[in-house]
Amino acid sequence: MRVSRSAELRFLDPAIIARLGTLELRAKTIVEGFLSGLHRSPLRGFSVEFAEYRQYFPGDALSTIDWKVYARTDRHVVKKFEEETNLKGYLLLDVSGSMAYGSGSLTKLEYGSVLAASLAYLMQQQRDAAGLVAFDDTIRTFIPPGLRPGHLNAILHALDRQQAERRTDSAPPMNQLAEALTKRGLVVLISDLFDDPARVVKGLKHLRHRGCDVLVFHVLDHAELTFPFDRPVRFKDLEDASEMLTHPARVRDTYLAAVTDFIATYRRELGAAGIDYQVLDTSQPLDQALLTYLATRGKRR
């Protein structure tokens, strides 16, 4: 799918997103701007199935007339479609302490929350049922997938209330969700993955084993990816409050190599498990995340 870098996509800039006000406004602006930039809407044909023919009535769109039937029978009939929910989508948002870090206009939690809100808004447009699971070492908020009026607002309000404070242990929440699932769906994990990779991968595999398609957005701050520091700096662990004074020049190469290996491990292990994986830099627009979601969503058609 190709994306036009039109003027609408300027609204995906994180610095602009940070100034847009409410989470609802941010999500709506991002999704509508993104869809306006696509050459072909990804929504077409996602949420409707052909049901039957019915007689044409004045006021019906001419595009709904089946002209092949008219040619055979000399009757104007309209294709009748019925909407249906295509899937249940679970948005898993990491709200552990490490997600509070941010060197730019948005913290990782704010960036992840905007992404979760945008995906929920997009799911609603596609008639998919969206749910929210906010977690750290346990599930803090659970909103089951739904399409009822007001459901999106419930998700947005829950996202607004999240605070990144506690330690990370993502395996128990993922295993708890996996055991609770009764039908296969799409699980989207939004996290910095600052956890034991083996336990994270095992938890995600559990969700795959339960029949879910799984998509992982690995959210990292730009400074975490590039280590731009050039003066002695004191780093503080946001989960256990420990501190370390570091001379960046002495550790930069070792740090960047460790980050490269960290990402490569997840890419390799998740790829082998059939789990989609995308690294997101919080300084970059969200269009790549939305494209990745739509590509994964399209596999289920």
BATORGU-166138 format. One record per residue (C-alpha): residue number from 1; x, y, z. Coordinates in steps of 0.2 Angstrom, whole numbers, always signed. Layout:
N
   pos       X       Y       Z
   NUM       X       Y       Z
...
***
This chain:
301
   pos       X       Y       Z
     1      +0      +0      +0
     2      +7     +17      -5
     3      +6     +33      +5
     4      +5     +50      -2
     5     +16     +62      +8
     6      +2     +75      +7
     7      -1     +90     +18
     8     -13     +80     +28
     9      +1     +69     +35
    10      +9     +84     +44
    11      -4     +81     +58
    12      +6     +65     +62
    13     +21     +74     +68
    14     +23     +71     +87
    15     +27     +89     +91
    16     +10     +94     +83
    17      +1     +80     +91
    18      +7     +85    +108
    19      -2    +102    +105
    20     -19     +96     +99
    21     -28     +95    +115
    22     -39     +80    +120
    23     -34     +62    +116
    24     -50     +61    +106
    25     -45     +76     +95
    26     -28     +69     +92
    27     -34     +51     +87
    28     -47     +59     +75
    29     -35     +71     +67
    30     -22     +57     +65
    31     -33     +44     +58
    32     -43     +56     +46
    33     -27     +64     +40
    34     -19     +47     +37
    35     -33     +40     +28
    36     -34     +56     +17
    37     -16     +53     +12
    38     -19     +35      +6
    39     -22     +33     -13
    40     -35     +20      -9
    41     -45     +19      +7
    42     -41      +3     +17
    43     -59      +3     +23
    44     -67      -2      +7
    45     -74     -19      +8
    46     -68     -23     +25
    47     -84     -22     +34
    48     -98     -28     +23
    49    -104     -44     +15
    50    -116     -47      +1
    51    -133     -52      +8
    52    -146     -52      -6
    53    -154     -42     -20
    54    -169     -30     -17
    55    -179     -19     -29
    56    -172      -2     -33
    57    -181     +13     -25
    58    -179     +31     -30
    59    -165     +39     -20
    60    -154     +23     -20
    61    -137     +27     -26
    62    -135     +22     -45
    63    -118     +14     -40
    64    -127      +0     -30
    65    -137      -6     -45
    66    -132     -22     -53
    67    -131     -18     -71
    68    -128     -36     -76
    69    -144     -42     -68
    70    -153     -28     -77
    71    -145     -33     -94
    72    -152     -51     -91
    73    -169     -47     -83
    74    -173     -29     -88
    75    -176     -26     -69
    76    -167     -13     -58
    77    -161     -22     -42
    78    -149     -16     -29
    79    -136     -26     -20
    80    -140     -26      -2
    81    -125     -28     +10
    82    -125     -31     +29
    83    -112     -24     +40
    84    -103     -36     +53
    85     -89     -35     +65
    86     -74     -42     +57
    87     -64     -46     +73
    88     -61     -42     +91
    89     -46     -31     +94
    90     -36     -30    +110
    91     -25     -15    +113
    92     -12     -20    +126
    93      -4      -4    +132
    94     +12      -5    +144
    95     +10      +8    +158
    96     +25      +3    +168
    97     +37     +15    +175
    98     +49     +15    +161
    99     +36     +21    +149
   100     +36     +38    +158
   101     +53     +43    +149
   102     +53     +56    +136
   103     +66     +67    +128
   104     +55     +75    +116
   105     +37     +82    +115
   106     +29     +66    +121
   107     +34     +52    +133
   108     +33     +34    +128
   109     +17     +32    +137
   110      +9     +48    +129
   111     +15     +42    +112
   112      +9     +24    +115
   113      -8     +31    +122
   114     -10     +42    +106
   115      -6     +26     +95
   116     -19     +16    +105
   117     -32     +29    +104
   118     -29     +31     +85
   119     -30     +12     +83
   120     -46     +11     +93
   121     -54     +25     +82
   122     -48     +17     +66
   123     -56      +0     +72
   124     -72      +9     +75
   125     -72     +16     +58
   126     -70      -2     +51
   127     -83      -9     +62
   128     -71     -19     +72
   129     -73     -21     +91
   130     -59     -13    +100
   131     -54     -17    +118
   132     -41     -10    +130
   133     -29     -19    +142
   134     -17      -7    +152
   135      -4     -17    +162
   136     +12     -16    +171
   137     +16     -31    +182
   138      -3     -35    +182
   139     -18     -29    +172
   140     -23     -11    +178
   141     -37      -8    +166
   142     -48     -20    +156
   143     -61     -14    +144
   144     -68     -29    +133
   145     -70     -26    +114
   146     -86     -18    +110
   147     -95      -7     +97
   148    -109      +0    +108
   149    -112     +19    +108
   150    -100     +27    +119
   151     -87     +13    +119
   152     -73     +22    +111
   153     -76     +36    +123
   154     -73     +24    +137
   155     -57     +18    +130
   156     -51     +36    +127
   157     -56     +41    +145
   158     -46     +26    +152
   159     -31     +30    +142
   160     -31     +48    +149
   161     -31     +41    +167
   162     -16     +30    +165
   163      +0     +34    +174
   164     +17     +25    +172
   165     +23     +21    +190
   166     +26      +3    +193
   167     +38     -11    +188
   168     +37     -21    +172
   169     +32     -39    +171
   170     +22     -42    +156
   171     +21     -61    +155
   172      +7     -63    +169
   173      -5     -50    +161
   174      -2     -58    +144
   175      -5     -76    +150
   176     -20     -70    +160
   177     -28     -62    +144
   178     -24     -78    +134
   179     -33     -89    +146
   180     -48     -77    +146
   181     -50     -77    +127
   182     -64     -87    +120
   183     -63     -82    +102
   184     -48     -78     +91
   185     -44     -60     +87
   186     -30     -47     +85
   187     -19     -42     +99
   188      -9     -26     +97
   189      +5     -24    +110
   190     +12      -7    +113
   191     +27      -7    +124
   192     +45      -2    +126
   193     +48     -21    +130
   194     +60     -17    +144
   195     +58     -34    +152
   196     +65     -51    +150
   197     +64     -55    +132
   198     +62     -73    +135
   199     +47     -71    +146
   200     +39     -58    +134
   201     +41     -69    +119
   202     +33     -84    +129
   203     +18     -73    +134
   204     +16     -68    +116
   205     +17     -85    +110
   206      +4     -90    +122
   207      -8     -78    +114
   208      -3     -85     +96
   209      -7    -102    +103
   210     -24     -96    +108
   211     -27     -92     +89
   212     -24     -73     +90
   213     -14     -63     +77
   214      -2     -53     +86
   215      +6     -37     +82
   216     +20     -29     +92
   217     +24     -10     +92
   218     +41      -8    +101
   219     +40     +10    +107
   220     +57     +18    +110
   221     +62     +36    +114
   222     +74     +44    +101
   223     +87     +46    +114
   224     +86     +28    +119
   225     +90     +23    +101
   226    +103     +36     +97
   227    +111     +40    +114
   228    +115     +58    +110
   229    +122     +63    +127
   230    +140     +71    +127
   231    +142     +76    +145
   232    +142     +67    +161
   233    +124     +62    +165
   234    +116     +54    +179
   235    +103     +41    +174
   236     +89     +36    +185
   237     +79     +19    +184
   238     +61     +24    +183
   239     +55      +8    +190
   240     +67      +5    +205
   241     +74     +23    +207
   242     +92     +17    +206
   243    +104     +30    +199
   244    +121     +29    +189
   245    +133     +43    +184
   246    +139     +39    +167
   247    +152     +47    +155
   248    +143     +45    +138
   249    +159     +44    +128
   250    +165     +29    +137
   251    +149     +18    +136
   252    +141     +24    +119
   253    +148     +10    +108
   254    +144      -3    +121
   255    +126      +4    +124
   256    +122      +6    +105
   257    +128     -12    +102
   258    +117     -18    +116
   259    +102      -9    +109
   260    +105     -16     +92
   261    +106     -34    +100
   262     +90     -30    +110
   263     +80     -26     +95
   264     +87     -40     +84
   265     +83     -53     +98
   266     +64     -47     +97
   267     +64     -46     +79
   268     +71     -64     +77
   269     +61     -72     +90
   270     +45     -64     +86
   271     +47     -67     +67
   272     +50     -85     +70
   273     +34     -86     +80
   274     +24     -78     +66
   275     +22     -62     +76
   276     +22     -45     +67
   277     +35     -33     +75
   278     +38     -14     +72
   279     +50      -3     +80
   280     +43     +15     +83
   281     +54     +30     +87
   282     +44     +43     +97
   283     +51     +57     +87
   284     +44     +50     +71
   285     +26     +51     +64
   286     +14     +37     +67
   287     +10     +33     +49
   288     +21     +18     +49
   289     +12     +11     +64
   290      -5     +13     +55
   291      +1      +6     +39
   292      +8      -9     +49
   293      -9     -12     +58
   294     -18     -11     +41
   295      -6     -24     +33
   296      -9     -36     +48
   297     -28     -32     +48
   298     -28     -36     +29
   299     -21     -53     +32
   300     -37     -58     +41
   301     -48     -55     +27
***
